Structures are given as C-alpha cells and as structure tokens.
C-alpha cells in the first residue's frame, strides 16, 4: 500500500481519533478491510479491519509528533528484505504480532 519496505503504525481506540485537517478517502481492499488515503495526495494514512473492532491504525509519520510513538514490536519479519536491519530492542513476529 505504501511502496516502502517498512511502515510504522500507531494503533488507537477509534473513538479517540480525530482528523483535524484534510479528508480521508477510504478504499475497501477486501471485505472488512479498509485503507484510508489522503484525498489530496493519495498518501496512505489509516487502516481498519472488521476483525479488530474499535481500533484505528494511523501511519506514525503522519502524526503531529511521531517521536511520541516509537516502535514496540516488528511484525511480518518473515517478509523482510535482506538489507533491512531489525531493531534488537523490540520483539519480532514473522507474521502479524500477538496482542
């Protein structure tokens, strides 16, 4: 969705997220999976899926202060490119992370 080899997400309770500038265009890529994009430039901004009700993922770099949300785990490491270095300070999961 981003064309980048990595992407950091911050996950929030859906009722705690407010978009204050701009608009999000939502595209359902498969039943129950929604990706949100900037309506103006097309940048990937958000992710939601029906199997995780009440959660709203936001791309960390799009937040006002992304430094407040350092990585807590790395997921999909089984798909990692050979030249990407892992962060030894966080847990790793070959697919989606637990919890």
DAMO-V679678 format. One record per helix or strand of 2 or more residues. SS is the DSSP state (helix for helix, strand for strand). FROM is the first residue (numbers start at 1). LEN is the number of residues. If there is no record, write none. Layout:
SS|FROM|LEN ; SS|FROM|LEN
This chain:
strand|9|5 ; helix|14|3 ; strand|24|7 ; strand|33|6 ; strand|44|6 ; helix|50|3 ; strand|55|5 ; helix|60|3 ; helix|66|3 ; strand|73|2 ; helix|77|3 ; strand|91|2
